[in-house]
Amino acid sequence: MKIKLLILLFLTIISASTKAQFEVQGIIRPRFEFRNGYSSMRNDTTTPAAFVSQRSRLNFAYKTDKLETKFSIFDFRVWGDQVWKKDIASMGLHEAWAKINFNEAWSIKLGRQELKYDNSRLISPVNWNQIGTAHDALLIKYRSEKLLIDFGTAWNQSTQNKFGTDYTFSDSYYKSLNFLWLRKKFNKFTISSLNVLDGNQDLTKPELQHFRFTGGIVPEYKTNKFHITARIFGQTGELQNTQKVEAFYTNIDFIYSVSDKIKLATGNEIKSGNNALDSLNKTSKAFDIIYGGRHKFNGRIDYFSIPATTKGAGLIDSYFKANYKFSKQTSLLAEYHHFMLQNNYLSNNTVIDKFLAHEIDFVLKHKLSKDVSFETGYSFIIGTESLEIIKGGNKDLFNHWFYMMLSINPTFFKSKNN
């Protein structure tokens, strides 16, 4: 009873403040999936999978002119993964950060936080994944009318060591991260640059790091009808296994708004890969998208993302998208992808055909109310013998995937905007 009174008193004080805003918001996102060829091709012995996963979050946000904070508690589960009447801890902390605004231009943000730049290709909160991604980082931000700058740094450790910096999770996560993002606006033209230096702990020497640099530019031109974006990135340095890397990434997007209801997009994305015919080369040419989004790129059935998904041979994705808005609440997206290997791959000492597959995706979205939205999608991929060699499975079997997702985002409390 005392705790309830204290919470009520706190909310009363916050809501009565003339300068502070306080909000409590929930997120409940269950998603049903039917998988029969999702991510990997079927074979003669596989059977379909069906399950419901759920994201649940409780967000607390507080804001004044000088200070902003956010705490986000999360739970992830697959329905039925917890034994009945058995207490299994599953709660976690998704975000916990504070942002100090020194003035209108400069601020500093520190703690566990989501990071997102450009179209989420290289750094993303990975929103499709029910768990999501956040970074324990320090972020210095500069904002003006024409120029935006972010500098971020992170240093990961698995415990409070007495000596040394051995990082227990070094086989799956970076040890250090530094990045610089700049964005300059020129009326209808904008140019930005993202530069990332990540360090991974050596597999045998904890005090040694191998640094990889990923950097490039993103020019954009936008009018009421057209939106053209190019992305050019290079990757160099060392991988965790000490192998040198020299890779590149390019992407060009053309978006055209036919009307208020119809939007068309076409483009091409290239991730460089290794040439199997160049046996003397010891440097990796396979571009890694590091900490970026995966699901909304290269087909929603998720066959291609990291270099390993094409055996290091890279990927060329040529695509066409059409989005139709039936109303303010309802839209339908259709996508076509044409996949090819970027470089040569050998099978039985023979270079395979670079063409991998066709993929078609459909996504229907409908907003039921202010706090509730519904989304459903269907994808199928038609593979070739080359895809069978790269991914395994049987190309003659039909590979497809279906999902339905409900997003419920209630606002439990929000103080008046004074």
Secondary structure, DSSP 8 states (H G I E B T S, - for coil): -HHHHHHHHHHHHHHH-SS-EEEEEEEEEEEEEEEESSSS---TT---EEEEEEEEEEEEEEE-SSEEEEEEEEEEEETT-S-TT-----EEEEEEEEEEESSSSEEEEEEEE----TTSSSB---SSSSS---EEEEEEEEE-SSEEEEEEEEE--SS--SS----TTTTTS-SEEEEEEEEEEETTEEEEEEEEEEEEE-SS-TT-EEEEEEEEEEEEEE-SSEEEEEEEEEEEEE-TTS-EEEEEEEEEEEEEE-SSSEEEEEEEEEE----TT-TT--SB-----TB---TTSS-TT----SGGGGTTS-EEEEEEEEEEESSSSEEEEEEEEEEE-SS--EETTEE--SEEEEEEEEEEEEE-SSSEEEEEEEEEEEE-HHHHHHH-S-TTS-EEEEEEEEEE--EEEE----
